[in-house]
Amino acid sequence: MSRTQPQSIECAPQSGPFGLGDSSVYARWRADKLRHYPRNLEQQRVSVASLRRLNPSEREQIVRACRRTNFALYQTDTGVPSSMEDLRAFGKRLGLVHFDRHLWAPEEGIVTLRREVESSRARYIPYTDRAMKWHTDGYYNSTDNAVRGVVMHCVIPAAKGGGNWLLDPEMVYIAVRDANPAYIEALMQPDVMTIPENSLEPGVYRPAVSGPVFSLDPAGGDLQMRYTARTRSIVWKDDAITRDAVAFLEQLLTAPVSFAFRVRLEAGEGIVCNNVLHNREAFTDGADANRQRLLWRARYRDRIAGTSARQDGKL
């Protein structure tokens, strides 16, 4: 089985807040993170008059929200329907310009997510009405091609269900490191998690990809996470400390999950984030087309501009 190995990765760094040998800096970063972490989802909600013409005040509110939790919720005036071009302009205003070109991404970069019946995409859970476990987007990408930013825009909500839980990876890092720093070291190994090759689609082949769960963005030094709670099509490194670390993660992500927020998007609402952990509840569509869940999703290689801790002087 051939593998694509990550290229730009710093494993278990010794300095900075994510350095296992720098406990004082970590303690200061941790205290600041917990002090500013919201207890109310409404603190993360931003009203946006027009996605195409995001104004400076709206942009700053989104950036501030993302500095706290790595995600923001936005809501638009549903009397003025948005277009994919509006969504691309919205992303661009936030520094999101380099699309992740995955299997189903069209040339213009934005994917339509709905329950598929006839299409071969129905083999993939995002295109069904089934529940999805905790994951970050693009967990099958190599580290140098990581998905760092995501925008999810609701066009039509499901008739029933379809809510999401959102969790900042930095809060997961804190919980894991506080439990056992050796777990962090194990989860930063460059071969700790392997996604097997995919050759299901005719003419399309994705080699097996190995990489870490936690790594640092080489551009800004910020933490990024690559994870899926699924048990099929995933191979974990077979050593005792990794098994213990993965078991701890699974326990951590078993409901009720501390510091997670639940949101059910309505028409005209969306999530913009630095690829936070999320899941999805199963949903039921209505009988007519106006009640069949439809979302637009854009994945980017970029983080949201202005949300790096280094820009805040915290790295």
Secondary structure as UniProt FT lines:
FT   STRAND          3..4
FT   TURN            17..18
FT   TURN            20..21
FT   HELIX           23..36
FT   HELIX           41..44
FT   STRAND          45..48
FT   TURN            52..53
FT   HELIX           56..69
FT   STRAND          71..76
FT   TURN            78..79
FT   HELIX           84..93
FT   TURN            94..95
FT   TURN            103..104
FT   TURN            107..108
FT   STRAND          110..113
FT   HELIX           120..123
FT   HELIX           125..127
FT   STRAND          132..135
FT   TURN            137..140
FT   HELIX           143..145
FT   STRAND          149..156
FT   STRAND          160..161
FT   STRAND          164..167
FT   HELIX           169..179
FT   HELIX           181..187
FT   TURN            190..191
FT   STRAND          193..195
FT   TURN            202..203
FT   STRAND          208..211
FT   STRAND          214..216
FT   TURN            218..220
FT   STRAND          223..225
FT   STRAND          235..236
FT   HELIX           240..252
FT   TURN            258..259
FT   STRAND          261..263
FT   TURN            267..268
FT   STRAND          269..273
FT   STRAND          277..280
FT   STRAND          283..284
FT   HELIX           289..291
FT   STRAND          294..300
FT   TURN            305..306
FT   TURN            309..313
//
